[in-house]
């Protein structure tokens, strides 16, 4: 198995994929959901705005972004 890391650099800011994924999972859990009920997470990071938009289990919500 090969260990991989993905970093996104933009305007002097460095963001790690792992931290974005963990933040999205925390939002799911903090919303009262169970991790076993999360089957897919789609993340759309926009470095120019510093926001990441997420879709859980194929369903977007009205407030579906967080600051990165």
C-alpha positions in Angstrom: 0.0 0.0 0.0 1.3 3.4 -0.9 0.7 6.3 1.5 -0.4 9.4 -0.4 -1.1 13.0 0.7 -2.8 15.7 -1.3 -2.1 19.4 -0.6 -3.7 22.3 -2.4 -1.7 25.6 -2.5 -3.2 28.9 -3.5 -2.2 32.5 -2.7 0.3 31.4 -0.1 -2.2 29.1 1.7 -1.7 25.4 2.0 -4.7 23.1 2.6 -4.5 19.3 3.2 -7.1 17.1 1.7 -7.3 15.1 4.9 -8.3 18.1 7.0 -11.1 19.0 4.6 -12.5 15.5 4.7 -12.3 15.3 8.5 -14.1 18.7 8.8 -16.9 17.5 6.5 -17.3 14.3 8.5 -17.4 16.4 11.8 -20.3 18.5 10.3 -22.2 15.3 9.5 -21.7 13.9 13.0 -22.4 17.3 14.7 -25.7 17.5 12.9 -26.9 14.5 14.8 -26.2 11.9 12.2 -24.4 8.6 12.6 -21.2 7.8 10.7 -22.6 4.4 9.7 -25.3 6.3 7.7 -22.8 8.3 5.7 -22.1 6.5 2.4 -20.7 9.2 0.2 -19.1 12.6 0.6 -18.6 14.9 -2.3 -16.4 17.9 -1.7 -15.9 20.9 -3.9 -13.1 23.2 -2.7 -12.9 26.7 -4.1 -9.5 28.1 -3.1 -10.2 31.6 -4.4 -13.1 31.9 -1.9 -11.6 29.7 0.8 -14.9 27.7 1.0 -15.6 24.0 0.6 -19.0 22.9 -0.5 -20.2 19.4 0.4 -22.9 16.9 -0.6 -23.7 14.0 1.8 -25.2 10.9 0.3 -26.1 12.7 -2.9 -28.1 15.4 -1.1 -27.0 19.0 -0.8 -28.5 21.2 1.9 -29.2 24.9 2.0 -26.1 25.6 4.2 -23.7 23.3 2.7 -20.3 25.0 2.9 -17.6 25.7 5.4 -14.5 27.9 5.6 -11.2 26.2 5.0 
